[in-house]
Amino acid sequence: MNETIGDNFQTETKYLRNKSPGGNLDWANKPEIYKSYPSSKTLQLSSQFQETTNSFAEVLQKRKSIRTFSTKPLSKIDLAFLLWASTGIQRAEHGYEFRTCPSAGALYPIETYIVVNNVEHLEKGLYHYNIKNHLLEEIKLGNFGAYLAHAALNQEMCADASVIFIWTAVFRRSKWKYSQRAYRYIYLDAGHIAQNLALAAESIKCRSCEVGAFFDDEINSIVGIDGTEESTICLSVVGYPQLLSQK
């Protein structure tokens, strides 16, 4: 790996006053901001979520990353809430569908996939979150937790957590407007989503841990993406915390 590639990226994507950052947008070829798997089996998700009793300040005070989880399964209602809270549609205004987290230019380059290990009434497997319709699309069934753990530098929490969120980026959505500067915004977008998930999980007494160490091509292979047009950006595991009596 080029030891200065990160430094070069930071330098080469700067905005400079003597150089215009923008250009004419090709509206006829603007990328679609929703991805779907039309031939997949679908599961409609609930939009009726459980009431939470913690204040926002309490959620912030209690949030922490954990790496050991209970065997208690996550409910489908709580999974639906976590998906919506992290990157679901919040409102529609002026012809745009805005989401629960910000995105540069409202271009929303991040896609959400989940690997289900232990969710009530939901088979183990890989699913895609269809944001526009708030539903899950079944990609493939099977126990992928161990494969994810192996691809994530043997972090066993990927095999033990109830669900693993996999966030990918469809780069052309942001590059259409921001060119190479888009990569800065894509990573910011992913960070907003991951933080939303962490706080939402804490609000329903779950816990999470974001994962940035993984073999990119191995995760991309599990998801079924090419790693060039779309590639994995980060992961997060979610589940109920393990009680001391369970250790």
C-alpha positions as CSV (number, residue, x, y, z in Angstrom):
1,M,0.0,0.0,0.0
2,N,1.2,3.5,-0.8
3,E,2.2,5.0,2.5
4,T,1.2,8.5,1.5
5,I,-2.1,7.7,-0.2
6,G,-4.1,9.1,2.7
7,D,-2.1,12.3,2.7
8,N,-2.5,12.6,-1.1
9,F,-6.2,12.1,-0.8
10,Q,-6.6,14.9,1.7
11,T,-4.5,17.3,-0.4
12,E,-6.0,16.4,-3.7
13,T,-9.6,16.8,-2.6
14,K,-9.2,20.2,-1.0
15,Y,-11.4,23.1,-2.2
16,L,-9.3,26.1,-3.2
17,R,-10.5,29.6,-3.7
18,N,-8.7,30.0,-7.0
19,K,-10.2,26.8,-8.4
20,S,-13.9,26.4,-8.9
21,P,-15.0,23.1,-7.2
22,G,-18.1,22.7,-9.3
23,G,-19.3,22.2,-12.8
24,N,-22.5,21.7,-14.8
25,L,-24.6,18.9,-13.4
26,D,-25.8,16.3,-15.9
27,W,-29.4,16.1,-14.7
28,A,-30.4,13.6,-17.4
29,N,-27.9,11.1,-16.0
30,K,-28.4,11.7,-12.3
31,P,-28.0,8.3,-10.5
32,E,-31.0,6.8,-8.8
33,I,-30.8,7.1,-5.0
34,Y,-32.7,3.9,-4.3
35,K,-31.4,0.4,-4.8
36,S,-33.8,-2.6,-4.9
37,Y,-33.8,-6.3,-5.6
38,P,-37.1,-6.7,-7.5
39,S,-36.9,-10.4,-7.8
40,S,-36.3,-11.1,-4.1
41,K,-38.7,-12.3,-1.5
42,T,-39.7,-9.3,0.6
43,L,-40.7,-8.8,4.2
44,Q,-42.7,-5.7,5.1
45,L,-41.4,-4.0,8.2
46,S,-43.5,-2.4,11.0
47,S,-43.7,1.3,11.3
48,Q,-45.1,1.0,14.8
49,F,-42.2,1.1,17.2
50,Q,-42.0,0.6,20.9
51,E,-42.1,3.6,23.2
52,T,-38.7,4.4,24.8
53,T,-38.5,5.9,28.3
54,N,-34.9,7.2,28.3
55,S,-34.3,10.9,27.6
56,F,-31.9,11.8,24.9
57,A,-29.3,12.9,27.5
58,E,-29.6,9.5,29.2
59,V,-29.1,7.7,25.9
60,L,-25.9,9.7,25.3
61,Q,-24.7,9.0,28.8
62,K,-25.3,5.3,28.6
63,R,-24.1,4.6,25.0
64,K,-21.0,2.5,24.8
65,S,-19.6,-0.2,22.5
66,I,-19.8,-3.8,23.6
67,R,-18.4,-7.0,22.1
68,T,-20.2,-9.7,24.0
69,F,-23.9,-10.3,23.5
70,S,-26.8,-12.2,25.1
71,T,-28.4,-15.1,23.3
72,K,-31.8,-13.3,23.6
73,P,-33.1,-12.7,20.1
74,L,-33.9,-9.3,18.7
75,S,-37.5,-8.7,17.9
76,K,-38.6,-7.9,14.3
77,I,-40.2,-4.7,15.6
78,D,-36.9,-3.6,17.2
79,L,-35.0,-4.5,14.0
80,A,-37.5,-2.4,12.0
81,F,-36.9,0.5,14.3
82,L,-33.1,0.3,14.1
83,L,-33.3,0.2,10.3
84,W,-35.6,3.2,10.1
85,A,-33.7,5.2,12.8
86,S,-30.4,4.7,11.2
87,T,-31.3,5.6,7.6
88,G,-35.1,5.5,7.0
89,I,-37.3,8.1,5.4
90,Q,-38.2,10.8,7.9
91,R,-40.2,13.3,5.8
92,A,-41.1,14.4,2.3
93,E,-40.6,18.0,1.3
94,H,-40.2,19.9,-2.0
95,G,-40.2,16.6,-4.0
96,Y,-37.4,15.0,-1.9
97,E,-37.6,12.2,0.6
98,F,-35.3,13.1,3.5
99,R,-34.0,10.6,5.9
100,T,-33.2,10.4,9.6
101,C,-29.6,11.3,9.0
102,P,-28.0,14.1,6.8
103,S,-26.4,13.4,3.4
104,A,-24.4,15.8,1.3
105,G,-26.6,17.1,-1.5
106,A,-29.4,14.7,-0.3
107,L,-27.7,12.1,-2.6
108,Y,-27.7,9.3,-0.1
109,P,-24.9,7.1,-1.4
110,I,-25.1,4.6,1.5
111,E,-26.9,1.2,1.2
112,T,-27.8,-1.0,4.2
113,Y,-27.5,-4.7,4.2
114,I,-27.9,-6.9,7.3
115,V,-26.8,-10.4,8.3
116,V,-29.3,-11.9,10.6
117,N,-28.0,-14.2,13.3
118,N,-30.7,-14.2,15.9
119,V,-33.9,-12.3,15.2
120,E,-37.4,-13.6,16.1
121,H,-39.3,-15.1,13.3
122,L,-36.7,-14.2,10.7
123,E,-34.4,-16.8,9.1
124,K,-30.7,-16.4,9.2
125,G,-29.3,-14.8,6.1
126,L,-28.3,-11.7,4.2
127,Y,-31.0,-9.1,3.5
128,H,-31.1,-5.7,1.9
129,Y,-33.0,-2.8,3.4
130,N,-35.3,-1.3,0.8
131,I,-35.5,2.2,2.2
132,K,-38.2,3.6,-0.1
133,N,-40.7,1.0,0.9
134,H,-39.4,0.2,4.4
135,L,-39.0,-3.5,3.8
136,L,-36.4,-6.2,3.8
137,E,-35.3,-8.0,0.6
138,E,-34.0,-11.5,1.0
139,I,-30.7,-11.9,-0.8
140,K,-29.7,-15.3,0.4
141,L,-30.4,-17.5,3.4
142,G,-27.7,-19.2,5.6
143,N,-25.5,-18.7,8.6
144,F,-23.0,-16.1,7.5
145,G,-22.0,-14.9,11.0
146,A,-18.8,-17.0,11.1
147,Y,-17.8,-15.9,7.6
148,L,-18.3,-12.2,8.6
149,A,-16.2,-12.7,11.7
150,H,-13.4,-14.3,9.7
151,A,-13.6,-11.5,7.2
152,A,-13.5,-8.9,10.0
153,L,-10.1,-10.0,11.3
154,N,-11.6,-12.8,13.4
155,Q,-13.8,-10.5,15.5
156,E,-16.1,-13.1,17.0
157,M,-18.8,-10.5,17.9
158,C,-19.9,-10.7,14.3
159,A,-20.9,-14.3,14.9
160,D,-22.4,-13.7,18.3
161,A,-24.5,-10.5,17.8
162,S,-28.1,-10.7,16.8
163,V,-27.6,-8.7,13.6
164,I,-24.8,-7.2,11.7
165,F,-25.3,-4.0,9.7
166,I,-23.2,-3.7,6.6
167,W,-23.1,-0.3,5.0
168,T,-21.9,0.0,1.4
169,A,-21.4,3.1,-0.8
170,V,-22.7,3.5,-4.4
171,F,-20.0,6.0,-5.3
172,R,-21.5,7.4,-8.4
173,R,-24.4,8.9,-6.5
174,S,-22.1,11.4,-4.8
175,K,-19.5,11.7,-7.6
176,W,-22.2,12.8,-10.0
177,K,-22.2,16.2,-8.1
178,Y,-18.9,16.3,-6.1
179,S,-16.4,14.4,-8.2
180,Q,-13.4,13.2,-6.1
181,R,-14.5,15.4,-3.1
182,A,-17.5,13.0,-2.9
183,Y,-15.4,10.4,-1.0
184,R,-15.1,12.8,2.0
185,Y,-18.8,13.2,2.1
186,I,-19.5,9.4,1.7
187,Y,-17.5,8.6,4.8
188,L,-19.2,11.4,6.7
189,D,-22.6,10.0,5.6
190,A,-21.6,6.6,6.9
191,G,-20.6,8.0,10.2
192,H,-23.9,9.8,10.7
193,I,-25.7,6.5,10.0
194,A,-23.6,4.5,12.4
195,Q,-24.1,7.1,15.2
196,N,-27.9,7.0,14.6
197,L,-27.8,3.3,14.9
198,A,-25.7,3.4,18.1
199,L,-28.1,5.8,19.8
200,A,-31.2,4.1,18.6
201,A,-29.9,0.7,19.9
202,E,-29.2,2.2,23.3
203,S,-32.7,3.8,23.4
204,I,-34.2,0.3,23.2
205,K,-31.7,-1.2,25.7
206,C,-29.6,-2.9,23.0
207,R,-25.9,-2.2,22.4
208,S,-23.7,-2.0,19.4
209,C,-20.1,-1.8,18.2
210,E,-19.0,-0.3,14.9
211,V,-16.4,-2.3,13.0
212,G,-13.9,-0.6,10.6
213,A,-11.3,-3.5,10.4
214,F,-12.2,-6.0,7.7
215,F,-11.0,-7.4,4.5
216,D,-13.0,-5.3,2.0
217,D,-13.1,-7.8,-0.8
218,E,-14.2,-10.6,1.5
219,I,-17.2,-8.6,2.8
220,N,-18.0,-7.4,-0.7
221,S,-18.1,-11.1,-1.8
222,I,-20.5,-12.0,0.9
223,V,-22.8,-9.1,0.0
224,G,-22.4,-9.8,-3.7
225,I,-21.1,-6.4,-4.9
226,D,-18.1,-5.6,-7.1
227,G,-16.0,-3.4,-4.7
228,T,-15.6,-0.8,-7.4
229,E,-19.0,0.7,-8.3
230,E,-20.2,-0.3,-4.8
231,S,-18.1,-1.3,-1.8
232,T,-18.3,-1.9,1.9
233,I,-17.6,1.2,4.1
234,C,-18.2,-0.1,7.6
235,L,-20.1,-2.6,9.8
236,S,-21.9,-2.5,13.1
237,V,-23.0,-5.3,15.3
238,V,-26.1,-5.1,17.5
239,G,-27.6,-7.2,20.2
240,Y,-28.7,-7.3,23.8
241,P,-25.8,-7.0,26.3
242,Q,-24.6,-10.2,28.0
243,L,-25.5,-10.3,31.7
244,L,-22.8,-11.0,34.3
245,S,-24.7,-14.2,35.2
246,Q,-24.4,-15.4,31.6
247,K,-20.6,-15.3,31.6
